[in-house]
Amino acid sequence: MAQLHLVGTTLSVEAKKNSGDVADAFGRSAFNRYYYAAYLATRDLLIRFDPKWDVSHAGAPELVESALPALVRKEARRLQKINALTYADEQRISSGVASAGAAIGELLRIAYKVRVISDYRPEEQVSFDKSTFHLDDHSEGEARSWLSTVEMHKGRILKLGKELELV
């Protein structure tokens, strides 16, 4: 994941050094690599909880927003019923995973949309201004932050999952 992010950063630098179709191609490729870094970090998170999940690009947001919180909520409730977890901890863990999962899901939907534009809609040009560039109103800086945002929420989810011994 970090390697793909580094490639995205390198492509971004090249995009900013060039112009015209070459800059556009480097910019599109940077958005693409930033997306894949975020997607693969999410995929890694999800398969840690259930290696059988089919973590497709289209399905990843739904899994992280719904299936993962449901799995955590079910285990937290089970532990709370046998008095291995307090009600407050059950609520804290369940809501923490749900909110972090929602944040990742929303980010993935945006990143995937930009990735699709970068790969399949060459008529939508990358726009360059000052020291950055944009595609579909999303900046290179925003895209560069996708992985760190996913990793932040992923860390929170893993920490909470460890409390339940799910990971």
N, C-alpha and C positions, 0 to 999 in steps of 0.2 A: 504494500500500500504506500509506504513511504517512498519507494522507488518510483511509483507512478506519479506521485505528487512532485517529486524532484524533476521528473521528465516534464511535467506540466509547467513547472517554474522555468525550466530551461527553454521550453517552447515559447513561453510568454516573453522572455527576454529577447528571443530571436524575432518574435512578432513586432516588438517595439523598435527593433533595429532596422526593420525592413519597411517596405511600402507596397501598396497595390495588392495583387493577387498572392504574392508570396507572404506578405504580412497577414492577409486574410487566412491563408492556409495554416500558418503557424498559430494564429489566434484560435482558430477552430480546433486545432489539435490540442492546444493547451486546455480549452474547456473540456474536451473529451477526456483527457487524462485526469483532470481534477475530478470529474464525475466518477470515473472508474475507481479512483483511490477511495472516495467516499462510499461508493457501493460495496467495494470489497471489504472495507472495515465493517460495514453493516452486516454483510454476509457472514463474516467471521464471528461477529457477536451472536447472530441468530443460530448458527450451527453449533455454537458452544452450549446452547440451551437444548437444542434438538437437532442432531445431525441428519435426521430424516426429512427435515423441512426442505422443500424445493424452493430455494431462494432465487427465483427469477428476478429480472430487473423490474418487471411490472408488479410482481408479487411482494417484493421486499417491503415497500411501505405498509402494506396491509399486515404482513407478519409482525413487523416491529410495533405497529400501532394497536393491533388487536390480538393476534395469537400469542405473542410474547407476554403482554400484560395479563391475558387470561390464564396462561400457564402459571405465572407468578402468583396471581390472585388465588388460584385454586390451591396451590401449595401453602401459601400464607394462611388461608382459611383452615386448611387441614391442620397445620401446626398450632394455630390458635385454638382450635377445638380440643386438641389434646394437651392444652396448656403448656406447649413448648414455645409459645410466642404470645406476647400480650396483644390485646385488641389494638392498642395504639401503634405497636410495631407492625401489626398486620396492615393497618391503614397507611402508615408511613411508607412501608415497602411497596405496597400495591400502587399507591398514588405516585410515588417516585418513579417507578418503572413506567407507569402509564404516561406521565408528563414527559419523561425523557424519550420514550418511544414515539410520542406524538411529534416531538421536535425533530427527531431523525426522519420520521415519515414525511413531514412537510418539506424538509430540506431535500430529501431524495426526489420528491415529485418535481420540485423546481429544477434541481440539477439534471434530472432525466429529460425534462422538457428542453433545457438548453442543449444537452447532449444530442438530442434528436435533431434540433435545428442545425447544430454544428455539422452533423453527419449527413443529413438528408435534404437540407434546404439551402443550397448554395446561393440562391437568389436573395436571401437575407444576409446582407453583408455585415461583417464585423466592423464596428465603427471605432475609430481611433480618435482620441483627443488627449492633449497634454501627455501625461505619462502613463495612460492606461487605455484599455479598450473594453468595448461592451458588445454583447450579443443579446438581443431580445430584452433590453433594459437591465441586463445583469452584467456587472462589471467583472473584470478579471480578478480584482481584489476580493470580491465576494466569493467567486469560484475558488480562489486560492484558500479561503477559510473553510470550505466545506469539510475537508478532512479533519481539521482540528476541532470543528464543532461536533462532528460525529464522534470523534475520539473522546471528547469531553463527556458527552451523554452516554457513550458506550461504557466508559469507566464507572460512571454512576450506576448504570444498570448492572454491571458485573459485580460491583461492591454489594449491591442489594441482593443480587442472586446468590452470592456467597453466604450471606446471612441465612438464606434458606437451604443452603447446601445444594443448589441446583447447578452450580458450575464449580 
